[in-house]
Amino acid sequence: MKIPARLVERIVENIIKELSDKHYVEAEDNEKFKKDLLEIINKAIAEEKEIEEQAEKLVEQHMHLIESEDIRYRTAVLKVKEKLAEERNIHLDPEERMNQVAHQIRKYIETDPAIEIFEHPNKIRRKVFEILKQLVKEEKEIDREVRQRIKSYSKKILEGTPEWRILYNRIYEDALKRRGLL
């Protein structure tokens, strides 16, 4: 996931609001609660980013094999990512990953003595998961939009090349600005 901090913050605020408004939980200190939830989600994002970077680095190191086998760059990166994620017990499917994060949040809520729980922990996890799915949906929309724009260029730009990455990041940033997330 490549998720801007503003979007993560908005999702965390939604989680806190929903859990509080529906009287699922009550935190003694909402700022600490927010900080801790941000930390959990940002850690998950960092883990995925690290896996992505490692996979790209490994693929680039073995680019001669990829070219000789006529494998697409993105396919090779995905295969390496799958292996790295499996080793670290991290789900790559966005919905499964958000469910994993929702479990981490549930566990945090259950173990923090400064948070009072008024609802079954699984109900809390399901509510958090529903909200996190919004995050995944918005990130997918932005990614799809960026990839469509790159494909629409008259010059074919191969994914994984430095030129593609620079273009992707620039268009991604523009899409975030248009949505008010940057």
Secondary structure, 3 states (H helix, E strand, C coil): CCCCHHHHHHHHHHHHHHHHHCCCEEECCHHHHHHHHHHHHHHHHHHHHHHHHHHHHHHHHCHHHHHHHCCCHHHHHHHHHHHHHHHHCCCCCHHHHHHHHHHHHHHHHHHCCCEEECCCHHHHHHHHHHHHHHHHHHHHHHHHHHHHHHHCCCCCCCCCCHHHHHHHHHHHHHHHHHCCCC
